[in-house]
């Protein structure tokens, strides 16, 4: 977070997308994420675990609740249908501005070269993307913020959209990104994870048990497609050396 009016891109991928399913061999080509998403929802030829390192807590929650978590899910909607006192399953609210952005054809035209997340994950049976509106307070910078009543409130809290993204690896694309042979990548993943399915050539999607990504969006999401408005983005790797201890040797600072 810098000053009031800062905006960040949700996705920053510059490639003209074309529809096409990449072969299991890392040949040049873009990923048909709609087809990959359908595989995920059907749990077809998918390696790994939904929920990554939270999966065991999902299991404990089901045992404790005496029901499946999937049975508690409603449809995704930008409006809530739940009424006060009504405990029936209702629509799961999603952030309208994010939903509009992800369904924009200009956004989707850039998805072909994505390698490590499912851009349709907000609408998955078991979501790999979730989001909420949030109000952030950062005492260290609050005295320097300029209030505008839109992004920075009168009390100097900051309005934003917080987006959580779980990793979904398309293995042929990952192999191409790190410039290695796909079979070499599969063997290395098996060596370190002991997941035998990762060696099977027909399985393209891998849900690794690693931490996800958090995106904070400040300002108007529609600005991403407006060439007349400036955007700012700061990738960050949670470096405690830089942020907590103030060292100047960290490149992320």
N, C-alpha and C positions, 0 to 999 in steps of 0.2 A: 504494500500500500504506500503510495506516495502522497500526492496532494489530491484535493477534490477534483472530480472530473476524470480521473484515471479510468481507462477501460482496458480490458484484456480480451484477446481472441480466445474463443473456445477451441477452435481448430485452426491451424495455420498450415495448410497443405496446398501447394501450388502445382497442380497437375490436371490436365484436362482428362476427365474420367471417361472411360468407355466400359461397356458391359462386357464381361468375359470372366470365365473361371480359370484361374491359374492352375496349371498342371502341377502334380506333385513331383517337382524337380527343380523349382526355382527359376524357370524360364521367364523371360521378360513378359510382363502382362500385369494388368490391374485386377484387383480383387472384386468379385461380385459379392458385396457384403449383404445384399438382400438374400442371396442364396445361402451364404454362410450363417446368417441370422436364423433362417428356417431350420438349418441343421442344429443350431444351438437349442432352439425351442423344442425340436423333436428329439433332442439328446442323441443325435445320430452321428456316429464316428467322432465323438468329442472326447478328448483326453482331459483328465484333471477334475477339479472340484469347484462347483459353484460356491461362492462365498469365500473362497480362498482360506485365509487363516481364521475366518469367522465360522467356517462350516461346522466345527465341533460344537459351537454354541447354538447353532441352529438345531443340531441334533438334540442337545439337552433341552432346548426350549420346547421341541415337539414332545419329548417324553414328559416333561412337566405339565404341558397344556393338555396332553391326551388327544391331540389332533395334529394334522399336518399343517405346516405353515402355508402351503399352497392353498389349502381350503379357506384360509382367512383373507385371501386376496380378492379385491374387486377389480372392476375395469379401470383403466387409466382415463382421467378426465381433467380438463382445465377448470371445471366447476365441481363443487362438492354436493353430493345428493344426500349426505347424512343429516338427519334431523335430530335435534336435542332429545336425548332419552332413547333414541332408536339404536339398538346394538346390532342390527342386521348388517350384513356386508354391504358397504357403500362404495362408490367410486373412489379410487385412489387419486388424490389431487396431484397434478403435475404443474410446474411453473409455466404459465401461458407463453411468456416471451421465449423461453427455451424450447418449448414445443413448436412454436412458430418458426424459430430459427432452424431447428433440425428438420422440419418438414419443407423448408424452402428449397426449391429446385437448385438455386445457386449454391446452397450449402452442400446438398447431396452430390452435386457434380464434382466435388473435390474429394470424395470418399475413396476413390479407387486405389490410392496408394497408402491408405491406412494399413498398418501392420499389426498393431498391438491392442486394439480395442474394437468393440462392436458398436458402430455408430447408431444402430437401431436398439441399443441396449435399454433405453428408457421404456420401451414397450415389450420387453421380454417377459415370458411367463415368470421367470426368475430374473429380475432386472440386474443388469450389469452397469447401469447408469441410474443414479437417483439425484434429485436436486430439491432444494428448498430455498425460500427467501430468508435472509438473515440480516441481523443488525449487529455490526462489529464495533467493539470498543478497544482501541489500542492506546493506552495511556501515554506511551512514549511520544506519540506524534500528535495527540489531540490538541495541544496548544497551538500547533502550527497549521491546523486545518482551517479552511475557509468554509463557512456554512453557506449552503445554497438551498436548503429545504427539499432537495431532490435526492442527491447522493449523500451529502453530509448534513445531518440534522442539526437543529439548534443546540442540542447537547453534545455536538461533535461526534456522535456515533455515526457509523457509515453503513448505508444500505447496500446490500449486495445479493447476488444469487450464488449459493454454494452448491457445487456439483461434485459428486463422488463418482469415480469411474474405476471399475474393476478390470483387470487386464484380461484380454482375450487375444491370444497370439495366433496369427495365421502363419504357420511354420514356414511355408515356402517364401513368404515375404520377409520374415525375420531372417532367414538364411541369406536372402539376397541383400538385405540391409547391412549385415555384418560381413558380407563377402566371403561366405563359406559354402561348402557343398551341403545340401539338405541332409544327406545321409550322415555326414559328419556332425551336424547339429543334433540330429536325432540320437546318435550314439552318445554324445556328450550329455544331453539331457537325461538319458537313461542312466548313465554312470553316476550322476549326481542326485537323481530323484528316485531311482529304482522303480519307475513306473513303466512296466513292459509295453503298454499300449503305444508309448511314444515312438516305438520302433516300427510300428505298422504303417506302411506307405499310404494307405487309404485314409488315414486320419490327418486332417489338415489343421484342426483347431485344438489348441491347448489352453486350458485354464490353469495357469501356474499359481501355486500357493505362496504368493508374495503380496506385499502391500499394494494398494491402489494409488490413484492420483486424485488430488483435490484441486478443483479450479474455482477461483473466486472471480466473479464478473461484476465490475462496477460500471454503472451507467446503462445505456440503451444497447441491448444486444443487436438491434437492427443496424447499428452503426457499422457493424462488421462488413456489411455489403454497400456502405455509402462511401464512395471514393472522395467525397468532399469533407469527411470528418476524420480527424487524426485519431489513431489508436495507439495504446501503449500495452506492451506485454512483458512480463518478467517471469521466465521459468525459474523455478527454485527447487533445490534438492534438500531442504530442511537442514541446512548446515548449522549446527550449534556453535561451531567455531567462529563463524562469521556473525550470526545473529545474537548469540548469547554472550560470547566472549570478546567480540569486537575485533578479531584479528583481521589484518589487512592482506594476509597471504592467500586467503580463500578466493578462488576465481569467481564463485557465485556472488561475492560481495560487489 
